[in-house]
Amino acid sequence: MKIVTLDAGTLPVDLQKPEYCDTWLYRASTKEEELLSVLDNAEVVITNKVPLRRAVLEKLPSLRFICVAATGYDCIDIDYCREKGIAVSNVPGYSTRSVSEGVIASVFALRRCLNEHTLASRTEWSESEHFCLHKTPIQDIQSATLGIIGRGEIGSTVARLAKGIGMHVLFAERPGQSNRREGYTAFDEVIRSSDILTLHCPLTPETRQVINRRVFSEMKPGAMIINTARGPLINEDDLIVALESGRLGGAALDVLSHEPPSESNRLLKLKHPNLIITPHIAWASESSVNNLVKGINYNLAGYFGGSVKNSVI
């Protein structure tokens, strides 16, 4: 059996070669133009974010199993895999705790303006006439309203943690949906009511840039947004306008539309006191990484043992 790992560099630990593997091609990264040569005669491929689309898959007759080293599998042409009987598995729920805690950390950082006050302590505090230095007013977390878009495992866990620190929580119904499901609030009402909006929905044609100029214009003045899901959920040009105009009070982004971003990315150059950007690591606590490795090994063993031969997510 030939197993190829396409982007092992996305993991902070190494995967171990299974005993039943004859050829173990372990690559830190792989460019799309290298896929056909790298995957020649491969039966199993492990990928995190390297896309596998029809144009590539149809030229890989030996491929039988795609092991996605993540929860999201939008990088895989699932329809083609179903059509050709290529098994696909992911690792759901491995990072729920890590991402959820990351969101709550961002809530505190944004509402308490930690970025600005950290910088001020180094550049202005020594010149202060008083023991304290007041910058942007600090807002409480208790009693603030958290709007959540997406009610999967992570969104639900974020809600539980937020309620534990006294926040009001609203789950947004899908945009334009007239019939509201139990436990959901109309999308536009959530947008207008939230002090902080956090995104936990998958990236689909319907959700791409679901947060845009219209949404920003209807949010509370000074409201904030957190995105630990997928960068393209937000129109980044509209986000910059909202931040620069003061309409939006802050943003915590763990994901961007293009990753890694180019040096010219305007968000990376934006000097906003309450803009936090982290390099897609909300998922990566030590416990989550361990969970992910266990999940990958479990899926590989399942394929070898025959339990996921026909599984497509």
N, C-alpha and C positions, 0 to 999 in steps of 0.2 A: 504494500500500500504506500502510495506517495501522498504525503500531507504537506501543504504549503501554507505558511503563515505570511500574509501580505504586509501587515503593518504592525509588527510586534513592538515597534518603538512607541506605540500609543499606550503601552502598558508599562507601569513602573517596575514590574517584576518579570522574570522569564518564565515561559511555559516549558514544561518538560516533555521530552519525546516519549510518546507511548511505546510500550514494549512491542506492540503489533505493527508498528510503523517501519517499513523497509527504507523509505527515503523521507527525510525530515528536512525540508527546505525552509529555514527560519530567517525571514527577511525583516529588517527594521522598518523598511518602507518600500513601496512599489509604485511606480508611475503607471498610469493607464496604458501607455504605449508599450509597457513591458509585460503586460498581463498574459498575452498569448504565449510568449516564449517561456515565461516563468511557470505557467500552469500547464504546460504541455505534459500530457499523460498523468496529470494529477487526478486522484480520485476524491480527495478531500481538500477544501480550502478553508482557512480561518481568516476572517476579515473583520475589522472593526468599522472603518469608514471608507475603505477603498471600494468604489462602486463596481458591481457586476451586473451589466445590462445585457439585453438580448444579443446585441451585435458581438459581444465577446463570448457569451455563454454558448451560442450556437456553433462556435468554432472549438468547443472543448468537449468532444464526445466522451471522454473518460470521466468527466466530473459527475459525481454521484451525491455529494453532500457538501453543503455550505454551512459552516459553523460561524455564526455571527457573534463576535466577542463584545456584545452590547445588548441593550434592551431594544433600541430602535433598529428597524431593519429596512428603512426607506432607501438604503443604498443597493438593495437587491431587487431584481426584476422577478417578483413573486409569481406573476401570471405565467411567465415563461417557465419557471421552475415547476409549477403545477402541470403545465402542458407536457413537459418532458420527463416528469417524475424525478426531478432533482430534489432531494430532501433538504430542508432548511430549518435550522434551529437558532434560537436566540437565548439570552439569559435574562429573563424578566425579573424585576424586583431586587436585583443585587445591590443597587445603589440607593434604594428608597430612603434609608436613614441618612446617608451622607448628603444627598441633594436636599432633603427636607430641612436638615439642620443648617445647611448652607443658606437656604432661603430665610430662615429665621435670623441667622447672623446678619444677612443683608438688611432685614427689616430694622434691626437695631442700629446698624451702621448708617443707614439712610436717615432714619428719624432723628438720630442723635448727631448727625453731621460729623461723623468721626474723621472722615477724610480732611475736612477743612480744619477741624480743631487740632488734628495731629500735625498738619503743616504749620498752623499758627504757633504751636508750642515751640517749634524749631526756628521760626523766622521772626516772631513778634513778641513772644511772651517775656523774653529778657528785657524788653524795652517798656513793659507795662508798668504803670504807676501803682497797680493793685495786685493782690495775690492771684486774681482770676482775670481771664481775658475772654470777653464776650464777642462771639462772632455771630453766625446765623443762629436764630433761636432754636433751641432744642425742643423737640416734640415728644410727647409721651407715646408709648406703644399701647399701653392698656387703654381700652375703649376705642382705639382706632379701628377702622373697617378695612379688612383685607378681602379684596375680590380675587377669586381664583378661577382661571379659565382652564378647565380640564379636571375631571374628577376621577382619574385613575388612582393607582396606589400611591403615587407621590403626592398628587393634589390632595388626596384624602388625609395623608399623614401630615402634610403641611397644615391642613385645617385643624387637626387634632392638637398639634403643637401650638398653633396660634391661639386657639381657644384656651389653652393652658396658661397663657400669659395675659389673658383678659381681652383678647381682640374679638371683634365681631367678624364673622366670616360669611361671605356670600359666594355661592357657586353660580357661575354665569351659564345660562342656557346658550345654545348655539345662536350666532347672529341671525336675525331675521326669522327665528322660529316662533310661530304664533302659539303653539301648544307647549306650555311649560311642564317639564317633568317634575315629579315630586322632589322637593329639596333644592330646586334650582330657582334662580331669579332671572328675569329677562336681561339679556345681554346689555342693552342700553342703560337699564336701571343700575346694573352693577358698575358700569363705566362711570356713571354720574355720581354714585354713592361712595366709591372706594377711595380711601386715603392712600392705599397701596394696591397695585394690581400685580399679580404674579401669574406667570404662564406655565402651564403643565399639559398642554395638548400636543398631539402629534402634528408633524408638518404634512399637510395634504394640500391639494389644489384649493380646497375651500378655506384653509387656515393660513395660507401663504399671505403675508402682510395683512393679517387680520387686525393688527394694531397699526393704524395709519393716521393721516392728518385729521380725518373726521373724528376718530376715537380720541385723539389728544385734545381736540377742540372741545369735546364734551366732558372730559375729565375735570374733576375739581381743580381749581387753580392751586398749584403747589403739590398736587398729588404725585406719587412716585410709581416706578415700574421696576419689576424684577423679571429677568428672563434666564432660566436655567434649562430651557427646553431645546429650541432650535432657533438660530439667528434669524432666518427668513420669516419668522412669525411677525417681525417688526419691520416696517419700512424705515430704514436707518436715516434716510434724508429727512423724513418727517420728524423722527425722533430728535435729530439735531436742532431743527427749527423750534420744536417744543421746548427743548432745554435752553437754547439761547434766548428765546423770548421770555423765559421765566414762567411759562404756562405749566411746565413740568418741573417739580421741585427736585427731582433727582432720579437716577437710574442705576441699577446694579445689573450688569450684563456678564454672564459667564459664557455666552455664546454670541457669535457674530455671523453675518450672512455668508462670509467667506472665511474659511479656516484652513491654514493660518492666514490672517489678514495681510494685505499688502501694506507696505510702509506708508502708502498714501491714504490709508483709511482715515477718513475725516474724524471718526469717533476717537481714534487713538491720539489725535492731535488736539481734540477739543479740551480747552482748559476750563472745565466746569467744576466748581468746588464740591459738588455732590454727585459726581459720576464715578462709579466703581466698575472697572473692567478686569475680569480675571480670565486666564487662558483655558477655559473649558475644563475646569478641575473640580467642579462642585460634586461630581460623582466619586472622586478619587480618595476617599478616606481609606485607611489601612483595612478596616473591616470590609469595606465594599470591594476593594481590590481582591482580597482573599475570597470573598463570595463569588466574584467574577471568575477567578481561576478555577475554583471548584465547579462552577457551572459549565465552563468550557470543557473541563476534563470529564464531567458527567455526560455531556452531550456526545463527546468523542467516543466514550465507552459505550454509550447507548447505540451509536451508529455501528460500532464494531460488533456489538452483541445482537444487532438486528431490531432494536426497539424503536428506532427513528428512521428506518429505511424509507418510509413513505410520508414522513412528517414534513409539512410545509407550514411552519410557525404554528 
